[in-house]
């Protein structure tokens, strides 16, 4: 559920005042993750690598209250649940977005991911939960080996956004550089760094 709250009643009051009117309030952090475990899990269990990474993103974010807040249109909105947004290639050759509701249950998340992304691919119609869940944006470009992505800032989409390209094989592990972009009124760099550490821990511990 989405609820509008007074910024001064949140722990982001000062940040909201400082950064909401900034012409460029977005911050980007990058980190190289060890994704060896989820790549092996993907192959062993026949699960999509990107689905596993999206679940890990939702899991890491679910324990941080900053990810449930969204600064938008001079307001602060709070949510009680999360979704992970993925970009889907449609059968017509275009793209469409798909919000997958996050749940701690990996089996359920996988079922929702497969069903919803298939529907969006077939119909080219977005699946939008932004009126009910805080959406964490993602973009996967596995055909490209990239080090970092800085997304556009339009003032319309202030949600956290995570992007990655092709993973990189090493002798004993597989690495994946990712970029996290976020609105400074929502969280500080320290919060984002903690999230990236939690994401790495989640990737290594998922079972």
N, C-alpha and C positions, 0 to 999 in steps of 0.2 A: 504494500500500500504506500502511496505517495502522500506526504504531508508537508505543507509549507510551514516553516518555522521562522521566528525572528532571529537573524544572525547573531544578535547580541546575547541570545540565550544559549548559544552553542560555544564550544571551545575554540571555534574558528572566528570569533568576533573581530579580533584585531586584524587577522589575516584578510578577512572579508573587506574591512575598511581600507586596508592598504592596497589590495590587489584587484578588487572588483572593477575599478575604473581604469586599470592599467591597459594600455593599448596592446600589450603582449604578455598576458598573465600565465601563459603556459610554460612549464618547465619539462625538460627531457633528461632522463637518466638512462644510461646504457650499462648492460652487464652481460658477460658471457657465462652461460649456464652449462653445467654438465648434465646432459640429457640421456646419458647412456642407459640408465635404468628404464625410462619410459620407452625408449626405442626398442630395447629387448622385450619389454612387456608387450608392446604393440605387435611385434612379430610372433611372440610365443602364444598370445591369446587371440590374435586376429583382430585387434582393435586399432582404430585410426590414431596415428601419432598426434595429429592436431587435436583430436577429441581429448586425449589424455592430457595434453598440455593445457587446453582450455579448462578442464576440470581442476587441474592443479592451480591455475590462476584464480578460479572461483574459490577454491579451498583456502588459499593463502589470504585472499582479500576478505573472506567471510569473518575472520577473527580480528579485523581492524575497523573501528567505528568510522574512520575517515572515509572509507569506501561506500558508506551508506548515505553520505551527504553529497548534494550536487548544487553548486552555485549557478544560478541562471536568471537572466532578466532582473538583476538587482534583488533577487530573492535567494533564500537558501531552502532547498527541499530535502527532506529526510525520507528514507525508505526503510522498510523492515525486511527486505529480501533482495537478492542479487540475480542478475542474469549475465551471461557471457555472450557478447555479440560477435558473430562470425560473418565474414563476407563469402557469399556463395556464388559460384559460377553457374549461370542459368543455361538451360539447354539451347536457348536462343543466341548464346554467345555473349550475353551481358553479365552484369553482376547484380546481386540484391543482398540485403542484410537480413540476418536471422538472429533474434534473441533466443538463446537457450536458457531456460530457467535453471539456476544452480541449485543442486541438492547435494548433501554429503554422501548420498548413496550413488556410488560410481555406476552401478548397473543401470539405475534409473536415468542418470544423466546421459549415459551412452544411448539408451533407448530414445530419449527425447532428442538428442543431438542428431541421430540418424534419421528419425522420422521427420523432424522439422526442416533439416537442411535438404532432405530429398523433396519435400513439398515445395520449398522455396525454389529449388532448382527446376522443378517441373512447371511451376506456375509463374515464375519470375515475380511473384508478389512477396514483399517483405513480411517478416513476422516480427511485430513490434510489441514489446512489453514495457515500453518506457513510461507509461502512465501508471504502472503497478510495481515495477522493479527497477532498481538501480542497475544500469547496463554498463558493463566494462567492455569497451571496444577492443577488437583484435583484428589483425590483418596478417595473413600468412602468404609469403611469396617464395615457395620452396624451389622455384626454378632459378632464383637469383641468390648469389652469395653476397650478402651485404653485411656491413658492420653496424650501421645505425640508420634509423628513420626518424625524421622530424616531420610531423604531420602539419597540415595547414591549420591556422587558427582563424575561424570565421566569426566567433562570438555566438554561434548557434549550437555547436556541439562541444560542451565543456567536460564531457565524461572522460575518465581515464582511458587511455588508448595504448595498447601493447602491440608491437609489430616485430616480425622476425622473417628471416629468409631461409636459405638452405643450411641444414646442419653440416658440421665439419668433422670428418672422421680423423681420429688420431690413432696411435697404435693400441692404446688400452681404453680409450674413452671417446665419446662423441660430444662435441661442443656446439652450442647455439647462441650467437649474440642476439640479444633482444633489446628493444627500446621501450621505455615507459614514459608516456607523456601525460601530464596531469595539470589541473588548474591550481595555481598557488593558493587560491582562497579555500580550496578543498583540503589540501595537505601541504606539508613542508617537505623539503628534500630528505630530512631525516626519516619521516614516515615512509616515503617512497623507497629509501634504502632498506628499511626494515622489511617492507613488503617483498623486495627482491630477494632478500635473505630467506624469508619465509617460503617464497616460491621455490628456491633451490632446495630447501629442506623437504618440502612437500614432494618435489620430483624424486628425490632420493628415497623417500619413505613410502610412497604410494604402493598399495598392494591390492 
